[in-house]
Amino acid sequence: MHAGTPLAAPLTPRANLLLGALGESDYQEVLPHLERMALPLGLSLYEPSAGMDYVLFPTDGIVSLVSVMGNGASGEIASTGSEGVVGTSAFMGGGITPIRAIVLCAGHAYLLREKALREQLGRQTDLKRLLLGYFHDLIVQAARSALCNRYHTVDQQMCRWLLASADRLGSSALETTEALMGEVFGVDRKEMAAVAARLQQAGLIGYKRGLVTLLDRGQIERCACECYATLKRETGTLRAYREPGERNAAES
């Protein structure tokens, strides 16, 4: 995000696809417990071994879930946006999370504290079903990420990430930084800059001061690894990605 660039006006909770899928009576029950918060670029939502006493329902932006090794090396295991929830440990009974959650593209979210969440889960079958369904998709993402990180080049992974991020945001322009992308792909800033330069020289993207613009989506799809198409096919919530140009405005 460029210095001094304000965050866009926050969307309503219904902009999150999980909250948006709730029936009206269930939605009205949970609504008073939701706390709106900004997700500025680079914000760490939680760190490894931290306790989790809330979940976040993003309405826009992207949050990356990163696994961190003892020597500081890292790599993304999954990411989420308006199709999901951040903080699955809070409703899966884990309490302590082994990963880092960091804001990769700025946005907003609605926070639901653990006590209120458990009260709602005790009454709402649909909310429980939706959260468990998303948790399944998160596991699928993590399994695919392990294969992707092992067998595909950083350039291929970058193309896959660009496509998925553009789908989530409904935009061909992504504001992030080399340092954050390097944490996602497990490379240092210098190598991340080299990857971006190669894609820019090939005419796939424009890159300047933290703004990545997809210039040739068709070519990016051809250069991406198979994981982009596989995840869209194999995960239910990820099939709810808004295609470019089709993002619906949240209800007012």
PyMOL commands that set and color helices and strands:
alter all, ss='L'
color gray80, all
select helices_A, chain A and resi 13-15+17-20+24-33+89-92+114-123+125-151+154-169+178-185+189-201+217-223+227-234+237-240
alter helices_A, ss='H'
color red, helices_A
select strands_A, chain A and resi 35-39+44-46+50-51+54-58+62-68+74-80+96-97+99-105+107-113+173-175+205-208+211-214
alter strands_A, ss='S'
color yellow, strands_A
deselect
rebuild
show_as cartoon
